[in-house]
Amino acid sequence: MKRIVMFSGGVETLAYFSKEMAKEFEKRGYTVFFYDLKREKESARRLRKFIKAGETVMITFNFQGLEKEPGVYSEREGYIWDGYGIPCYNIAADHPYFYHDRLQDLPERYYHISIDRCQEAYFKTYYPEYHSQGFLPLAGTEYAENGYDETEQPMMDVLLTGNYTTLSFFEPYINWINDEYAKFYRGIINELIENSCETVEEVAKKHCERELGKVAEDDFRLVLHKMIFVDLYVRNYYRGEVVKTLVENGITVDVIGKGWEELECSHKENLRIHPQTDSETCLKELKKAKLSINVMPWFKDGAHDRVFNSILNGAVCLSDTSKYLCEELKEGEGVYYYDLKRLEKLPVKVKELLQKEDGLQDIVAKGKAKVLEKHTWKQRAEILINWFEENA
């Protein structure tokens, strides 16, 4: 397998991850072809010239190239991947319940990759018809550009990179059936907010069984797919609460992303909003930050690239916990952990860290060595190479 198909032209972040891995693939002697989802006709023509049966593998994120796109699928012939016997490795950057509709009618040689160990366990239980390749967490990237002098850049005390959705946006989804169902959904949401260490599937299953008795696996995976808004609600609830807690305690927070204008809080003068931008610009901005805030997107046994990106680019990361992340980076190794249930302690920790500014880079250095060794896209590419060579 010396030829790799990857994707661009879809979600910018996922294309960036792919291009970072492609650098390592090419160093290892692989030829990488990027299929541009915005230029399907031209890409499809070039793809057919690139593919060689028995020598090609496809690597994608979030089912790009696996959604029956016209350039790679036809009703008469099916997927081009099956026609050439190409293994398809899909890194699912969210929980499987986001993708229930897509987890249908996939190529014969489909390999599902999970970025969280809880999500991997769920996939194995509820989608046994597909092959679970394993766990591959997200990774980080160090921004490097000739001529960039970070000493000349204005510094930010606290930075958060990510979008925010106001909670009112989710009300139509909570109320979409009737009052009884709305009460059921709110019960799940309230328990997740109260018990923030639990996964959505754990709490949802508990509530379903309380109301309905034992639920068949096929039924539960469909029910959970219809509750994606619960996941999005709780992650945005806490993202908003974290920023609100900081700005209302006199801490200036810079945020990069959409929706922050809608955050309801006092002392909004302490919230500096920057427009949504691309991955590379976010990395560049992290180089200006003393501290970077991460709110995990409800990964309870995985890691977010925001943590690794922060450390690699010189910012101490403050994050809520996950089992995997705490195994990989101990307190003080580029990261400090806060408890979602004790957010009143977060401003105290932030102020404490900002007061010992000279020591922040020592903290970053302790974590950076570990991240460079284990948590860049170079290492993720190495694991993928091992997997598809073993499966060849």
Salt bridges, closest charged atoms under 4 A:
GLU20 OE2 - LYS23 NZ 2.91
GLU24 OE2 - ARG28 NE 3.01
GLU42 OE1 - ARG39 NH2 2.69
GLU67 OE1 - ARG102 NE 3.36
GLU77 OE2 - ARG76 NH2 3.27
ASP94 OD1 - ARG235 NH2 3.34
ASP101 OD2 - HIS225 NE2 3.40
ASP105 OD2 - LYS68 NZ 2.62
GLU120 OE2 - LYS124 NZ 3.63
GLU129 OE2 - ARG221 NH1 3.20
GLU142 OE2 - LYS368 NZ 2.80
GLU150 OE2 - LYS287 NZ 3.96
ASP157 OD1 - LYS290 NZ 3.00
GLU171 OE1 - ARG186 NH2 2.58
GLU191 OE2 - LYS206 NZ 2.56
GLU191 OE1 - HIS207 NE2 2.69
GLU194 OE1 - LYS341 NZ 3.93
GLU198 OE1 - LYS206 NZ 3.50
GLU201 OE1 - HIS95 NE2 3.09
ASP218 OD1 - ARG221 NE 3.90
ASP231 OD1 - ARG235 NE 2.80
ASP254 OD1 - ARG272 NH2 2.92
ASP254 OD2 - HIS274 NE2 2.63
GLU269 OE2 - HIS267 ND1 3.02
GLU285 OE2 - LYS288 NZ 2.88
ASP301 OD1 - ARG117 NH2 2.83
ASP305 OD1 - HIS304 ND1 3.33
GLU327 OE1 - ARG117 NH2 2.96
GLU328 OE1 - LYS374 NZ 2.76
GLU328 OE1 - HIS375 NE2 2.89
GLU333 OE1 - LYS370 NZ 2.99
GLU344 OE2 - ARG342 NE 2.74
GLU352 OE2 - LYS349 NZ 3.17
GLU357 OE1 - LYS290 NZ 3.29
GLU382 OE2 - ARG28 NH2 3.19
GLU382 OE2 - LYS378 NZ 2.69
